[in-house]
Amino acid sequence: TGSIMESESPVSPGGPPPRSSGEADTFSGVWVVEAVENVTALMTACGVGWAKRSAAAALNFGIGRTKETFSCSAGDGTITIIKDRGGGTSVETQTLVIGGEPVESKDVEGKAVRVTAVWDEDVLVITNTLVKDGTVSVSIRRWLDGEKLIREDTVKGVKGRRIFRNSV
């Protein structure tokens, strides 16, 4: 069973441990959400309405259902992320060149964004920047903490986390 940590305070303190330069293949595999922190506040910051937040809560915020699959190519520096929000009903695939040119895409609200991926030590940082005005709509940081993959999203200064376990 997973856990949900909701409070008015931000996510638990700390962050990724400092490490040497990152290796994309450390994320390779299928990861399943086992816990979340502060996702209701994050959803509110994203502009998600009460009905959708309530539905997400009723589905336990995807714990045990939501998956992220990573495949990496060291040769060309690409990483492909397949996000399955549960049962294959909502699947999104994103391929990025780490440190490469921004990729044109749409955010969850359908707005045009430029997506970049870079390493910050052993933290993979993916940033969505709105094409319209150049503001950052979301910053997503992923790192390994022991056997867990941590995904920390920041929207308008609000942080939320999803903690994943490798499903293998």
KAKA-V142040 format. One record per residue. N is the residue number from 0. NEAR is the number of other C-alpha atoms within 10 Angstrom. D_CENTER is the distance of its C-alpha to the mean C-alpha in Angstrom with 2 decimals. Layout:
n=(N;N)
near=(NEAR;NEAR)
d_center=(D_CENTER;D_CENTER)
//
This chain:
n=(0;1;2;3;4;5;6;7;8;9;10;11;12;13;14;15;16;17;18;19;20;21;22;23;24;25;26;27;28;29;30;31;32;33;34;35;36;37;38;39;40;41;42;43;44;45;46;47;48;49;50;51;52;53;54;55;56;57;58;59;60;61;62;63;64;65;66;67;68;69;70;71;72;73;74;75;76;77;78;79;80;81;82;83;84;85;86;87;88;89;90;91;92;93;94;95;96;97;98;99;100;101;102;103;104;105;106;107;108;109;110;111;112;113;114;115;116;117;118;119;120;121;122;123;124;125;126;127;128;129;130;131;132;133;134;135;136;137;138;139;140;141;142;143;144;145;146;147;148;149;150;151;152;153;154;155;156;157;158;159;160;161;162;163;164;165;166;167)
near=(6;13;14;16;14;15;12;8;10;16;19;12;5;6;13;14;12;10;10;10;11;15;16;20;13;14;21;18;15;18;22;25;26;22;21;25;22;21;24;22;21;21;19;14;16;17;12;14;11;12;9;11;18;13;11;15;14;10;13;16;24;21;22;19;16;21;26;22;18;21;18;21;13;11;6;9;14;18;21;17;21;17;19;19;19;16;10;12;8;10;14;12;12;13;16;20;18;19;12;12;12;17;16;15;17;15;16;8;9;8;13;16;23;19;24;20;24;17;17;15;16;19;25;21;20;19;21;24;23;20;16;9;8;11;11;17;17;21;20;19;22;21;22;18;12;7;9;16;20;23;20;20;21;19;19;12;11;19;23;23;23;23;22;25;17;18;12;7)
d_center=(20.63;17.45;17.44;16.44;16.99;17.76;19.89;20.79;19.93;16.62;14.43;16.52;18.02;17.36;14.53;14.32;17.83;19.49;20.05;21.51;19.97;16.99;17.45;14.99;16.70;15.74;12.45;14.65;14.98;13.73;11.48;12.02;10.76;13.75;13.18;11.50;12.60;13.51;11.63;14.94;15.33;11.92;12.95;16.33;15.23;13.64;17.11;16.54;20.05;21.56;22.17;18.61;17.45;20.41;19.65;16.12;17.91;20.60;18.23;17.02;13.50;13.03;14.01;15.71;14.88;11.27;10.68;8.69;11.52;11.79;15.11;16.36;19.63;21.12;23.95;22.30;19.12;16.82;13.62;12.94;9.85;11.07;9.11;11.85;11.70;14.97;18.19;17.58;18.23;15.10;13.87;12.20;12.75;11.79;13.92;13.91;16.58;15.44;17.67;19.02;19.79;17.33;16.63;17.69;15.52;15.15;12.55;12.35;15.73;17.24;17.73;18.20;15.74;15.87;12.80;13.26;11.98;13.91;14.51;15.35;17.31;15.17;11.86;9.94;9.33;8.28;10.23;11.36;15.03;17.28;20.18;22.56;22.70;20.45;18.42;14.76;13.04;9.52;8.44;5.11;6.69;6.74;10.25;12.75;14.88;17.79;16.94;13.53;10.05;8.31;4.72;6.14;5.87;9.46;11.58;15.33;15.35;13.77;11.11;9.43;8.05;7.47;9.79;10.34;13.78;15.04;16.94;19.79)
//
